[in-house]
Amino acid sequence: MSIESILIVGGGLAGFTVAQNLRTRGFTGTIDIIDPAGIPYDRPPLSKAYLLGDKDAAGIELAPASWFAEHRVGLVRATVHALATEPLGVELGDGRKLHADTLVLATGGSARPLPVAGGDLDSVLVLRSRADADTLRGKLAPGIRLAIVGAGLIGAEVASSALALGAEVTLIDPLETPLVPAVGPELAHRLHAMHAGAGITVVHGTPAGIKRTGAGHRIELADGRVIECDEVLVGIGIIPNTALARAAGLATENGVLVDEHQRTSHPGVFAVGDMARTRSADGTLQRRGEHWEHAMNTGATAAAAILGQEPPVHGASWFWSDRHGTHVEGVGDMNAEGTTILRLKEGEPVAAFNVAADGRMLGAAAIDGGLMIRAARRIIDRGIVVPAEALADPEVPLKKLAR
């Protein structure tokens, strides 16, 4: 059956990438993106440049309105109430029904609530959308006491931004050193130590409850300690938005299950981004990807599959983050079984490499070392074996080892 119309439910990076790649790959049919926010926008700046006011709403749009007009990509500003599989389509919140030959689900995820008493208070903040960032920015001012639960990437980035805006920040996490699986223990320790060095109060503890007080909030920790603050932000990950897919009978398990081409259990429905979870041909369920590049990669893969074209080849997974004027990047798998090789500068670790027993690089992470990570990605993708002593030597450019 020829495909003449495609509906994309969700206007984040993954959904936008599907539309962009469909046009790039020559699709001339109808494309519509359905999202209540309108023009798709980039989410990483929400905790950094947008929160700080360095970028406005237009500055984080993935493309201007003119792009959508030029490429004939319709924007339907609405919520989706339900999916229909026969005939294929959606029912919008206002009762309208739209149909298409192919559906793409890109509904992303919702902020995971703190599973304690008071975790569901409407005054407890999260950061997932532009509206969330606007709400948080409106509450941040010099002297405001902000407590952040969760010291992962989002928590760390917001802590840094809030501090720059004059807030008094307390960062709470049950892990003594977050991000070890992502960057290795040595870099994770150095990154986490930056918070205290910048003037943030770092608390190693587990929240047991949140209560409203007359002027703010009280966070009770499991060990009996109490943290008084004006505002609370919870950043402990996301829950994939699978309700629409599940109600429509699609296979789900901590995500909408897809094959290696992003196709769901319904042949005419694809899923991309944070909410998609790949089930390998042998039945193995892979871990969901929740990074910016993963959204792009799954969107590109889905577009190729919809058009029956060869799938794109993606390199090792890559992520980045920023805190306190420092940029960190990682590529590959720092958590896989291997040996860690550190690269030091003035006695401090600036890069870590995870190397397999046969000498192949499995993962790499670096602080302020973007060019190094770019070279590490080539080394990983090409299976290049490099000498351990060269990896450890800060005088040896990694680009030279990637040839």
N, C-alpha and C positions, 0 to 999 in steps of 0.2 A: 504494500500500500504506500502510495506517495504521501509525504508529509507536507502539508500546506500551511498548518497553523500550530504554534507552540505557545503554551502558557507557562510562565515562570512564576511560581508562588514564593515570594521573598526577594527583596531588593538589596541584599547585602552584596559583598564582594563576589561570593560564589554565584549567585543568580545573575549579577551583572556580567561576570566572565562568560557564562553560558551564552548570553545574548551577543556579546562582543565577538566570541569565537564563531558563533553560527554565521554571522555576517562575514567575518574574515574568511570563513571556509566556503562561502558562496551561496548560502541559503537565501532565497529571495521571497520566502513566504512571510506570513504574519507572525510577529513576535510581540507578546505583551508581558510586561513585568507587573505583578500585582503586589503592592506594598502600601501600608497606610502612611509611610513616611515620605512618599513621593520619589524624588530623584535619589538614586542609591548613593550612599556616602561611605567613606572609609572609617573604620572603627578604631584602629590603633591610636589616632590622634586624640581620641576622647579623653584618655588619661594623661595626655601630654600637651601638645600644642593647642588643642581646642580648649581644654580645661584651663590652661594658662592664659587664654585669650590671644595667643599668637596667630591663630587661624579662626576665621568665622565659619558659619554654616556653608557658605559657598566655597570656602577654601578646602573643605574636606569632601566635596562632591567627587565621585569617581569619574564623572564626565559632566560637562555643562548641558543645559537643556537643548542647546543647538545640536549636540551630538545625537541625541535620541531622535530629534526631528530628521536630521540628515540620514540616519541609518534606519529610519522607519521602525523604531522600537517604541511601542506604546507604553505609557505609564498609567496604570490603573490605581488610583489612590483609594484603596479600600482594604478592608479585612476580609479574609476568607472564612466563611462559616463551616463549609464542608466540602469534601472532595466527592466527585462522582466518577465511577469507573465504567458505567454503561448508561448513556454514552459518556465518554471521557470529558471531564470538565470540573467546574467549581461553582459553588453557590456562595455569593458574597454576603456580607453582613446586612446589606440593605435589601436582600432578597433577589437581586439580579443573578442570572445564571449565564455563565460563559462556557463555551465548549471549544475544544481543540483536538488535533490529532495526537499531540504529545503533551504530557505534563512534566514539569521539572519542579521538584520540591527543594526549596532553599530556605527553609524556615528557621535555620540556625538553632540557637539555644536560649534559655532563660537563666538569669542568675540563680544559682543554687542558694536556697535560704538556709540560714543557720539553724540546725535542728535542735534548738533548745527553747525553753520557755522565753517568750518575748522575741524570738527570732523572726516572727511574722508581724511585728509591730509596723504600722504604716509609716512610722518615723525613722525606721532603719533603712539606710540608703544602700543602693547598689549602683553599679556602673556597667550598663550593657548597651544603652542607646544614647542618642544625642539628647533626648529629653532628660535622661538620667544625669548626663553631664551638666546640662543647664541647671538642674535642681541642685546638684552638688556645688557648682560654681557659685550659685546664689547664696549658699550658706557659708562659704569660705571667706574669712576676713581675718585680719591681724588679731591674734589673741584667741580665736575660736579653738576650742579643744576638740580635736577630731581623733577618734579611736578607729583604727582599721583592723578588722579581723581577717587575717589571711595575708601572709607576706610573700605570696608567689609573685608572678610577673605583674598582674594588675595592682595588687596591694602595694608592691614596691614602687611602681610608677606613680600611683596616686599619692603615696606618702611623700615622694620627692616633689611633686607638683604642689601639693597642699602646703608643704614647708616653704616653698618659694613664694607662696601667696600670703605667708605670715601666720599660718595656723600652727598651733601647738599639737604635734602629732604623736600618738602612741600607736605602735604597731604590734599586734598580737598574733602569735602563731604557735600551735602545739609542737611544731618541729623546731628544734634548736637551730638547725641550719636548713632553711628551705632551698629548693632548686638543685639539690644534689643529683637527682637523676638526669637533669637537663644539662648541667655543666660540669659535673664532678665535684667532689667534696672540697678540693682546694680553692677553686674559683668561687664556689658557692659560699664558702666561709668568708672570703675576701669581699664579695658583693654584699653579703648580709651585714658585715661589720661597717659598711659605709653608712648605714642608717644612724647608728649611734655616733659615728664620727661627725655626722652632719647636724646632730642635735635632736634626733628623734629618740623617744623613749621606746626601747625594744623590750617586749615582754614575752618570755617563753612560758606559755600556759594555754589551757583549754577553757574556753568560755562555757559556763554552765547555765547562764541565764542573763537576760537583759530586761531592765525595768525602766520605765519612764519616771523621771523626777520632776519637780516643779520647773527647773530650768534646763533640764537636759536628760541625760541617761546615766544609768549605773550598770556596769558590766560586772557580773559575779563570775569569778574563775573557779574551776573545780577544786583548787587547793585552798579556797577561802579568801583569796585576795579580791579586792574590789577596785575597779577603775571608774572614776567619775569623769564624765566628758559631756560636751554639748551635743555632738553629733556622732553617729556610728555608721560606718560603711562596712559592708560585708563583701569580701571578694574571695570566695572559696570555690570557684569553678562554676560550671554551667550544667544545666539539665537539658538534653536535646528536646526540641519541640516536635514530638512525634504524635501528638493527639490527633491531628487531621489524618495522618497516614494510618494510624491504628484504627480509627473509626471507619476508615474506608476498607479495612481488611488487609492492608499491606503488612508484610512481616516486619516486626520490630523487636529489638532487644538492646536496650540502652542505645537507641539510635534506629534509624530506618535501615534495614538490611539491604545491601546492594552487592552486585557482582563487581568484577574488576573494571567494568565499563560504566559503573554508576547506575545500572538498571535495577529497579526494585523487583519485588515478586510479581508485579504486574508489568507485562512487556511494554506497555505504553507510558509508564511512569518512571522517571529517573529521580535520584536524590543526590544532592551535592552539599559540600561544606560541613559545618560542625555537626549537623544532625545525621549525617550518613555514616554507616558503619559497614565496612567491607567484609563479606563472607567469602573466603577463598573457595576454589573449586573443590578442595578436599573437606569443606565444611568448617574450617577453622575461622573463628571470628577474630578479626583484627581490632586493635585499639582505635577508637575514633581519633581523628586528627582535629585539633582546635586552633591551628595557627593560620596566619594570613596566607602564606604560600599554599597551604593545603587547600584552602578555599579556591584559590586560582587554579590549582592543578586539577581538582575534581571537576570544576566548571569546564575546563578545556577538554578533559576526557569525555564528559557527558556530551558536549557539542559534537565531538568527532563520532561518538557512538550513534547519536541520533541520526547523523547523516550517512552512517555506514562507511565512514572513512577510517584510515589507520589511526590508532590512538597515539597521542603524543607520548614521548619518552620523558619522564621526569627524573631529575637528579635526586640525590640524598636530601631528606627533609631538612629544612632550614628555618631558623627563627631568629628574632632579634628583640632587644628590649633596651630601655634607657632609664637611668636613675642617677641623680646627683651629678649631672654633667658627664656621666660615663656611659659608653655604649657597649653592650654585650651582644655577641652573636654565637650561635651554635649550629652545627650541621651533623647529620648522621645520628648515631646512637651512642651516647656517652654511658648508657646504662647496660650495654651488652657486655658479655663476659670477655674481658681483655685486660691488658696492662696499661696503666696510666703513665704517660710521659709528660712531664711538666716543662714548660719553657719559662724561665725566670728572668726578671729584669730588676736590678737593684734589690735582689733578695725576695721580691714579690712575684707570685705566679701571674703571668699575663696570658698564658695559653695552656690548655691541657688537651692531650691527644689520647684517645682510646685505641689501642693497637692489639690486633689478634695475635695468636701464637705464631701464625705464619707470616707476620709482618705487615699484613694489610691493615690500613687505617679503617676503623669502624665509626669513629666520631671525633669531633673536635669542637672546642669552645674557646673564645678569646675575649679579652677585655680591650676595647679600643683597637681591635685588630681585624677590621672588615676585609682588607686585602688578604690577610692570612687565611681567613675562613673561606674566601673565594677559591684560593689555591687548594685548601684542604678538601673542598667539595670536588674539585677535579681529581684529586688523588683518590678519594673514596670512589667516585663514579668509574674511574678507569682501573681500579684495583692495583694501583701503583704501590710497590713495596719500597719504603724509604728507610734509611738507617735511623735507628733510635737516637744515636748521638747527634745526628743532623736535626732531628725534630727538637731536641732539647737545646740546641745552640741558638741563642737569639741573634747571632751574627749571620746565620744562614737564612736567606729569604726563602720562604716556603714556596714562592712562585718558581724558584729554580728547581725545587724537588718535584714539582708537578709536571715537568716536561716529559 
